[in-house]
């Protein structure tokens, strides 16, 4: 019998009566089965003559005993087995972790976008109660507003109704891939997200779900919104930017397939329409969303 298995047999709870050990293989077999059935391992007794325990007894009886894991000299894994196992774990992790991270970002970004849209919509409504309709607000929309004008606008009409952490003036590159930059007013929220205010024909609000962190790209972590002088706060739906004779898309911004086409096209001005796509999808990133988070 192999040395390792003899070592294991020594720890079986057998009767210490000598006759139980010398009456032959059948007697030992019965005793081992009885011990296994009773699970009575309280008393330890050496098997003085292991030759009566056949390989068949070992094969069918000893694997049921957990103590073999601690007493067998061959219970450990080899280095090769450990390395193979680690390799398999590494491959599985490499395949699943990116997906898990992407799913986590999708959920987080979706939650923040819902919160921003809801919070800003409520703030507009609350502000109109004290400051009158939006059409009467002092909005720097007939020209490119300075950072100071935008700061004043924000402080008067929004600060009393929102919780923010800080704000600052900064530079902003226009959406038409120009090298010219303009001043904007950037506001940071308590969750680390931020919104940039600029003005043209409306108050443009560019919401960045992760603040200053990368990638800082439209459709990935920056999403465009507009506050019109008539009081509408909406995702970016600037219809005047759509070409009347376009064969690729139409002006129907409630048609999801149409908005998806625009969102998927190159150029910041097209990617800004991804906010409308997410709005139609209840701020969820569907499987066909064109940009990987």
C-alpha positions as CSV (number, residue, x, y, z in Angstrom):
1,X,0.0,0.0,0.0
2,X,1.3,3.5,-0.8
3,X,2.8,5.3,2.2
4,X,0.4,8.2,2.0
5,X,-2.7,6.0,2.2
6,X,-1.3,4.0,5.2
7,X,-0.8,7.4,6.9
8,X,-4.5,8.2,6.3
9,X,-5.6,4.8,7.6
10,X,-3.9,5.4,10.9
11,X,-6.5,8.1,11.7
12,X,-9.6,6.0,11.3
13,X,-11.7,5.4,14.4
14,X,-11.5,1.6,14.7
15,X,-12.0,-0.5,17.8
16,X,-8.7,-1.0,19.6
17,X,-9.4,-4.7,20.1
18,X,-6.6,-6.7,18.4
19,X,-8.9,-9.3,17.0
20,X,-10.7,-6.6,15.0
21,X,-7.5,-6.0,13.2
22,X,-6.4,-9.5,12.4
23,X,-9.6,-11.3,11.4
24,X,-9.1,-10.5,7.7
25,X,-10.1,-8.1,5.1
26,X,-13.9,-8.7,5.5
27,X,-13.9,-7.8,9.2
28,X,-11.9,-4.6,8.6
29,X,-14.1,-3.7,5.8
30,X,-17.2,-4.0,8.0
31,X,-15.6,-2.0,10.8
32,X,-14.6,0.8,8.4
33,X,-18.2,1.0,7.0
34,X,-19.6,1.1,10.5
35,X,-17.3,4.0,11.5
36,X,-18.2,5.8,8.3
37,X,-21.9,5.3,8.9
38,X,-21.8,6.4,12.6
39,X,-19.4,9.3,11.9
40,X,-17.9,8.5,15.2
41,X,-14.4,9.9,15.0
42,X,-13.9,10.6,18.7
43,X,-11.4,7.9,19.4
44,X,-8.2,7.5,17.4
45,X,-6.6,4.1,17.0
46,X,-3.8,3.0,14.7
47,X,-4.5,0.2,12.3
48,X,-1.6,-2.1,13.3
49,X,-1.8,-4.2,10.2
50,X,-2.8,-2.3,7.1
51,X,-2.3,-5.2,4.8
52,X,-5.8,-6.3,5.3
53,X,-7.3,-3.1,3.9
54,X,-7.4,-3.6,0.1
55,X,-7.2,-0.9,-2.6
56,X,-10.9,-1.3,-3.1
57,X,-11.6,-0.4,0.5
58,X,-9.5,2.7,0.2
59,X,-11.1,3.7,-3.1
60,X,-14.7,3.4,-1.8
61,X,-14.3,4.4,1.8
62,X,-11.6,6.9,2.3
63,X,-12.7,9.6,-0.2
64,X,-15.7,10.1,2.0
65,X,-13.6,11.3,4.9
66,X,-12.6,15.0,4.9
67,X,-9.7,14.2,7.2
68,X,-7.8,12.9,4.2
69,X,-7.3,16.5,3.0
70,X,-5.2,17.2,6.1
71,X,-3.3,14.0,6.6
72,X,-2.4,12.9,3.0
73,X,1.0,13.8,1.8
74,X,-0.4,14.2,-1.7
75,X,-3.3,16.6,-0.7
76,X,-1.6,19.8,-2.0
77,X,-1.9,21.3,-5.5
78,X,1.2,21.3,-7.7
79,X,2.7,24.5,-9.0
80,X,1.5,23.7,-12.5
81,X,-2.1,23.3,-11.3
82,X,-1.9,26.6,-9.4
83,X,-0.5,28.5,-12.4
84,X,-3.1,27.0,-14.8
85,X,-5.9,28.0,-12.4
86,X,-4.6,31.5,-12.1
87,X,-4.3,31.7,-15.8
88,X,-7.9,30.7,-16.3
89,X,-9.0,33.2,-13.7
90,X,-7.0,35.9,-15.4
91,X,-8.6,35.1,-18.8
92,X,-12.1,35.2,-17.4
93,X,-11.4,38.4,-15.5
94,X,-10.0,40.1,-18.7
95,X,-13.2,39.1,-20.6
96,X,-15.7,40.2,-17.9
97,X,-14.2,43.1,-16.0
98,X,-14.5,45.6,-19.0
99,X,-18.1,44.7,-19.4
100,X,-18.8,45.1,-15.7
101,X,-17.1,48.5,-15.7
102,X,-19.1,49.6,-18.7
103,X,-22.4,48.4,-17.2
104,X,-21.5,50.2,-14.0
105,X,-20.8,53.5,-15.8
106,X,-24.0,53.2,-17.8
107,X,-26.0,52.9,-14.6
108,X,-24.2,55.7,-12.9
109,X,-24.4,58.0,-15.9
110,X,-28.0,57.2,-16.4
111,X,-28.8,58.0,-12.8
112,X,-26.9,61.3,-12.9
113,X,-28.6,62.4,-16.2
114,X,-32.0,61.7,-14.8
115,X,-31.2,63.6,-11.6
116,X,-29.8,66.6,-13.5
117,X,-32.7,66.9,-15.9
118,X,-35.2,66.6,-13.1
119,X,-33.4,69.0,-10.8
120,X,-32.9,71.7,-13.4
121,X,-36.5,71.4,-14.6
122,X,-37.7,71.8,-11.0
123,X,-35.3,74.7,-10.5
124,X,-36.8,76.6,-13.5
125,X,-40.3,76.1,-12.2
126,X,-39.4,77.3,-8.7
127,X,-37.5,80.3,-10.0
128,X,-40.5,81.4,-12.1
129,X,-42.6,81.6,-8.9
130,X,-40.3,84.4,-7.5
131,X,-38.8,85.8,-10.6
132,X,-41.7,85.7,-13.1
133,X,-41.8,83.8,-16.4
134,X,-38.5,83.0,-18.1
135,X,-39.4,85.3,-20.9
136,X,-38.9,88.2,-18.4
137,X,-35.5,87.0,-17.2
138,X,-32.4,88.9,-18.0
139,X,-30.9,86.3,-20.3
140,X,-27.7,87.1,-22.2
141,X,-29.0,85.3,-25.3
142,X,-28.8,88.0,-28.0
143,X,-25.0,87.9,-28.0
144,X,-22.2,85.8,-26.8
145,X,-22.5,86.3,-23.1
146,X,-19.4,86.8,-21.0
147,X,-18.5,84.6,-18.0
148,X,-19.5,87.5,-15.7
149,X,-23.0,87.8,-17.3
150,X,-23.5,84.1,-17.1
151,X,-22.4,84.0,-13.5
152,X,-24.9,86.8,-12.6
153,X,-27.6,84.9,-14.5
154,X,-26.9,81.7,-12.6
155,X,-26.7,83.3,-9.2
156,X,-30.0,85.2,-9.6
157,X,-32.2,82.5,-11.2
158,X,-30.7,79.2,-10.0
159,X,-28.5,79.4,-7.0
160,X,-31.4,79.7,-4.5
161,X,-32.9,76.4,-5.8
162,X,-29.9,74.2,-6.3
163,X,-27.2,72.6,-4.2
164,X,-23.8,73.2,-5.7
165,X,-20.2,72.9,-4.4
166,X,-18.3,75.5,-6.4
167,X,-18.1,77.5,-9.6
168,X,-15.6,79.2,-11.8
169,X,-15.0,80.9,-15.1
170,X,-13.2,78.9,-17.7
171,X,-12.5,78.7,-21.5
172,X,-14.7,76.7,-23.8
173,X,-14.0,75.5,-27.4
174,X,-17.1,76.1,-29.6
175,X,-19.0,73.1,-30.9
176,X,-18.0,73.7,-34.5
177,X,-14.5,72.4,-34.1
178,X,-13.1,75.9,-34.2
179,X,-9.8,76.9,-32.6
180,X,-11.4,79.9,-31.1
181,X,-12.4,79.7,-27.4
182,X,-14.8,81.7,-25.4
183,X,-15.5,82.3,-21.7
184,X,-18.1,80.0,-20.0
185,X,-19.3,79.7,-16.4
186,X,-18.7,76.2,-14.9
187,X,-20.7,75.0,-11.9
188,X,-19.8,71.9,-9.9
189,X,-22.4,69.8,-8.1
190,X,-21.9,67.8,-4.9
191,X,-21.7,64.5,-6.8
192,X,-18.7,65.6,-8.8
193,X,-20.6,66.4,-12.0
194,X,-20.6,69.9,-13.6
195,X,-22.4,72.0,-16.0
196,X,-21.0,74.7,-18.4
197,X,-23.1,77.7,-19.2
198,X,-22.8,79.6,-22.5
199,X,-25.2,81.7,-24.5
200,X,-26.2,82.0,-28.1
201,X,-29.9,82.0,-29.1
202,X,-30.6,80.3,-25.8
203,X,-28.8,79.4,-22.6
204,X,-26.6,76.4,-23.5
205,X,-25.9,74.0,-20.7
206,X,-23.4,71.3,-21.3
207,X,-23.6,68.7,-18.5
208,X,-20.5,66.6,-17.7
209,X,-21.5,63.5,-15.7
210,X,-17.9,63.1,-14.3
211,X,-16.8,66.7,-14.1
212,X,-13.2,67.4,-15.1
213,X,-12.4,63.7,-15.5
214,X,-11.7,62.3,-19.0
215,X,-12.8,61.7,-21.7
216,X,-14.7,65.0,-21.8
217,X,-16.4,64.1,-25.1
218,X,-19.9,64.7,-26.4
219,X,-22.0,61.5,-26.3
220,X,-19.6,59.9,-23.8
221,X,-19.6,62.0,-20.7
222,X,-20.8,65.4,-21.9
223,X,-24.5,65.9,-22.8
224,X,-26.1,69.1,-24.2
225,X,-29.2,70.9,-22.9
226,X,-31.0,74.1,-23.8
227,X,-33.0,76.7,-21.8
228,X,-35.2,78.7,-24.2
229,X,-36.6,82.1,-23.4
230,X,-40.1,80.7,-23.5
231,X,-39.2,78.5,-20.4
232,X,-38.6,75.2,-22.1
233,X,-35.7,73.2,-20.6
234,X,-34.9,70.4,-23.0
235,X,-32.2,68.1,-24.3
236,X,-30.4,69.6,-27.3
237,X,-33.0,69.9,-30.0
238,X,-31.8,72.9,-32.0
239,X,-33.9,72.3,-35.1
240,X,-32.3,75.2,-37.0
241,X,-29.1,73.1,-37.1
242,X,-30.8,70.4,-39.2
243,X,-30.5,70.6,-42.9
244,X,-33.8,70.8,-44.7
245,X,-32.6,68.7,-47.7
246,X,-30.7,66.1,-45.7
247,X,-31.1,62.6,-47.1
248,X,-29.7,61.0,-43.9
249,X,-32.1,62.3,-41.3
250,X,-35.2,64.5,-40.9
251,X,-36.4,67.2,-38.5
252,X,-38.5,64.7,-36.6
253,X,-36.7,64.6,-33.2
254,X,-39.3,62.3,-31.7
255,X,-38.4,59.6,-34.1
256,X,-35.8,57.5,-32.2
257,X,-34.3,55.9,-35.3
258,X,-33.9,59.4,-36.8
259,X,-32.2,60.8,-33.7
260,X,-30.0,57.7,-33.4
261,X,-28.7,58.4,-36.9
262,X,-27.8,62.0,-36.0
263,X,-26.2,61.0,-32.7
264,X,-24.1,58.4,-34.5
265,X,-22.6,60.9,-37.0
266,X,-19.2,62.5,-36.7
267,X,-18.8,66.0,-35.3
268,X,-19.7,67.6,-32.0
269,X,-22.8,69.3,-33.3
270,X,-24.3,65.9,-34.2
271,X,-23.2,64.2,-31.0
272,X,-25.0,66.8,-29.0
273,X,-28.2,65.2,-30.2
274,X,-27.4,62.2,-28.1
275,X,-29.1,63.9,-25.2
276,X,-32.4,63.7,-27.1
277,X,-31.8,60.1,-27.9
278,X,-31.3,59.3,-24.2
279,X,-34.3,61.4,-23.3
280,X,-36.4,59.2,-25.7
281,X,-34.9,56.1,-24.0
282,X,-35.8,57.4,-20.5
283,X,-32.1,58.3,-19.9
284,X,-31.0,54.7,-20.3
285,X,-28.0,53.6,-22.5
286,X,-29.5,51.0,-24.8
287,X,-27.5,48.3,-26.5
288,X,-27.4,50.2,-29.8
289,X,-26.1,53.4,-28.2
290,X,-23.3,54.4,-30.5
291,X,-20.6,55.3,-28.0
292,X,-18.8,53.1,-25.6
293,X,-18.7,54.5,-22.1
